[in-house]
Amino acid sequence: MTERTKITDLFGAELAVILSDKIRAVHPTFDKEAYVEAINKQCGPLNYTKRVELHASELHNNLPVGYPQALNILLSILGEENRNETGMFKEYYWVMPIGKYVEVYGLQHFELSMQAIEEITKRNTGEYAIRAFVRQYPKQTLEQMTEWAQSDNFHLRRLASEGLRPKLPWSTKLTVFLKEPEKVFAVLELLKQDEVMFVKRSVANHMTDWLKVNREPTAELLRSWRESDNVHTQWIVKKATKKIEIDTADS
């Protein structure tokens, strides 16, 4: 069994039972039988991403009509925050459908959805959900990401970087700022000296993305960062340029 098969298997009927039990603890009228049956009947041929989408769709079908009320129920089952840099996809994998629910059904509720993504990220990740909001509300979402980049919570700081990556794995390309990279770079400037590896790795990977999609301004920025005496900035530059030279054809 491949790793991807194992991941896919996590998002079947067993997850429907887990989510149903959590929801019924705070919303007793939730129809567990209908939810589990719907997931079990449809998930068979679906891959991981489609299964997450299916869970979000069936949550929408079985929760109260009205995004604010349904969202309040989903947020109330999140439990304690993840205090570690690891575990977001292992212990908190079950949160993924909640993030997808916000992404799909929350676009007309910007403030509520930003608050929801913030709480989701403290357990799992909002890096996928936030991209829909970047596309629809680029200015407002960038302002929110700028605030997160200055948060005391390292999960939120990481989201400020990861959610804006133009080539985020397992996601569609984000093209909103390709011709205006300085808007994203302003957020990354706030993170270039971060001491947390979880955040530093995201910033480095983010800069590698930019070297692939808009090389010249990215190389220029990295060369300026390389002049810094900060060890964390130096680590980011080294990691970002491990396979991509920034001193040729750019000077």
C-alpha positions in Angstrom: 0.0 0.0 0.0 1.4 3.4 -1.0 1.6 6.4 1.3 -1.0 8.2 -0.9 -3.3 5.2 -0.6 -3.0 5.3 3.2 -3.8 9.0 3.2 -6.8 8.4 1.0 -8.1 5.7 3.2 -8.2 8.1 6.2 -10.9 10.2 4.5 -13.6 7.5 4.0 -16.5 6.3 6.1 -14.3 6.0 9.2 -13.7 9.7 9.2 -17.5 10.3 8.7 -18.0 8.4 12.0 -15.3 10.5 13.8 -16.7 13.8 12.6 -20.3 12.8 13.3 -19.6 11.9 16.9 -17.7 15.2 17.4 -20.6 17.1 15.9 -23.3 15.3 17.8 -21.6 16.1 21.0 -22.4 19.8 20.4 -25.3 19.5 18.0 -27.3 16.4 19.0 -29.7 16.5 16.0 -27.0 16.0 13.4 -28.0 13.0 11.3 -25.0 10.7 11.8 -26.5 7.8 9.9 -27.3 9.9 6.8 -23.8 11.4 6.8 -21.9 8.2 7.2 -24.1 6.5 4.6 -23.6 9.3 2.0 -19.8 9.2 2.5 -19.6 5.4 2.4 -21.7 5.2 -0.8 -19.7 7.8 -2.7 -16.1 7.7 -1.5 -15.0 4.4 -3.1 -13.4 5.6 -6.4 -12.4 9.1 -5.1 -8.8 10.2 -4.4 -7.7 12.1 -1.3 -8.6 15.6 -2.5 -12.0 14.5 -3.9 -12.8 12.7 -0.6 -12.1 15.9 1.3 -14.4 17.8 -1.0 -17.1 15.1 -0.5 -16.9 15.4 3.2 -17.3 19.2 3.0 -20.3 18.8 0.6 -22.0 16.3 2.9 -21.3 18.5 5.9 -23.1 21.3 4.1 -26.0 19.0 3.3 -26.4 17.8 6.8 -25.7 20.9 8.9 -28.2 23.7 9.5 -28.9 25.9 6.6 -26.9 29.1 7.0 -23.1 29.4 7.0 -22.7 31.3 10.3 -24.6 28.7 12.3 -23.0 25.7 10.6 -19.6 27.2 10.9 -20.1 27.8 14.6 -20.9 24.2 15.1 -17.8 23.1 13.2 -15.5 25.4 15.0 -16.8 24.2 18.3 -15.5 20.7 17.7 -11.9 21.7 17.0 -10.6 21.2 20.5 -7.2 22.2 21.9 -4.7 23.9 19.7 -1.7 22.1 18.3 1.3 23.4 20.3 3.8 21.5 18.1 5.3 22.1 14.7 4.3 18.5 13.7 1.1 16.6 13.9 -1.1 18.8 11.7 -1.6 16.1 9.1 -1.4 13.1 11.6 -3.3 13.9 14.8 -5.4 16.7 13.2 -6.0 15.2 9.7 -9.8 15.1 10.5 -9.9 19.0 10.4 -9.2 19.0 6.6 -12.9 18.8 5.6 -13.6 21.8 7.8 -11.0 23.9 6.0 -12.6 22.8 2.7 -16.0 23.7 4.0 -14.8 27.3 4.7 -13.1 27.5 1.3 -16.2 26.4 -0.7 -19.1 27.9 1.3 -17.5 30.8 3.1 -16.5 33.2 0.4 -19.4 35.6 1.0 -18.5 35.8 4.7 -15.0 37.2 4.7 -14.6 38.2 8.4 -16.2 35.0 9.7 -14.1 32.9 7.3 -10.8 34.6 8.3 -11.6 33.9 11.9 -12.3 30.3 11.0 -9.1 29.8 9.0 -7.2 31.3 11.9 -8.6 28.6 14.3 -8.2 25.8 11.7 -4.6 26.7 11.2 -3.8 26.4 14.9 -4.7 22.7 14.6 -4.3 21.6 10.9 -3.8 24.2 8.1 -5.6 27.0 6.3 -3.1 27.2 3.5 -5.5 25.7 1.0 -8.7 27.4 2.1 -7.1 30.9 2.2 -6.2 30.8 -1.5 -9.8 31.2 -2.6 -10.0 34.4 -0.6 -6.7 35.6 -2.0 -8.2 35.3 -5.4 -11.5 37.0 -4.6 -10.3 39.5 -2.0 -6.6 40.1 -2.8 -6.2 43.4 -0.9 -8.2 42.4 2.2 -6.6 39.0 2.4 -3.1 40.3 2.0 -3.8 42.7 4.9 -4.9 39.7 7.0 -1.8 37.8 6.0 0.4 40.8 7.0 -1.2 40.7 10.5 -0.7 36.9 10.8 3.0 37.4 9.8 3.4 39.4 13.0 1.5 37.0 15.3 2.9 35.3 18.4 1.5 32.1 17.1 4.0 30.3 14.7 1.2 28.4 12.9 -0.3 31.8 11.8 3.1 33.1 10.8 3.7 30.0 8.7 0.2 30.5 7.1 1.2 34.0 6.1 3.9 32.5 4.0 2.5 29.1 2.9 -0.9 30.4 1.9 0.6 32.9 -0.5 3.0 30.4 -2.3 2.4 30.6 -6.0 3.2 26.9 -6.5 1.9 25.3 -3.3 1.9 21.5 -3.6 -1.5 19.8 -3.9 -3.0 23.1 -4.9 -3.7 25.1 -8.1 -1.2 27.8 -9.0 -1.8 31.2 -7.4 -1.3 33.9 -10.1 -2.8 36.9 -8.3 0.5 38.6 -7.5 2.8 37.2 -10.2 3.3 40.6 -11.7 3.4 42.4 -8.3 5.7 40.2 -6.3 6.7 43.1 -4.0 3.3 42.8 -2.3 4.0 39.3 -1.2 7.7 40.1 -0.5 6.5 42.7 2.0 4.9 39.9 4.0 8.0 37.6 3.7 10.2 40.5 4.9 8.4 40.2 8.2 9.3 36.5 8.4 12.9 36.4 7.1 14.3 36.4 10.7 11.8 33.9 12.2 13.5 31.5 14.6 10.9 28.7 14.2 12.0 26.0 11.7 8.3 25.4 10.7 8.1 29.0 9.5 11.6 29.3 8.1 11.1 26.2 5.9 7.9 27.7 4.5 9.6 31.0 3.6 12.5 29.2 1.9 10.1 27.0 -0.1 8.1 30.0 -0.9 11.1 31.9 -2.3 12.0 28.8 -4.4 8.6 29.0 -5.9 9.1 32.7 -6.8 12.5 31.9 -8.4 10.5 29.6 -10.8 7.7 32.0 -11.6 9.3 35.5 -11.5 13.1 35.0 -11.2 14.6 38.5 -11.5 13.0 40.3 -8.6 13.2 37.2 -6.4 16.9 36.8 -7.0 17.5 40.4 -6.3 15.6 40.1 -3.0 17.5 37.0 -2.0 20.9 38.6 -2.8 19.9 41.5 -0.4 18.9 39.0 2.3 22.2 37.2 1.8 23.9 40.4 3.1 22.2 40.0 6.5 24.1 38.8 9.5 21.0 37.1 10.8 21.5 33.3 11.0 17.9 32.5 10.3 17.8 34.7 7.2 21.0 33.1 6.0 19.4 29.6 6.5 16.4 30.7 4.4 18.6 32.0 1.5 20.7 28.9 1.5 17.7 26.6 1.5 15.9 28.6 -1.2 18.8 28.6 -3.5 20.1 25.1 -2.9 19.2 24.0 -6.5 18.8 27.4 -8.2 21.7 29.8 -8.8 21.0 33.5 -8.2 24.3 35.0 -9.2 24.2 34.2 -12.9 22.2 36.0 -15.6 20.7 38.2 -13.0 23.4 40.7 -12.1 
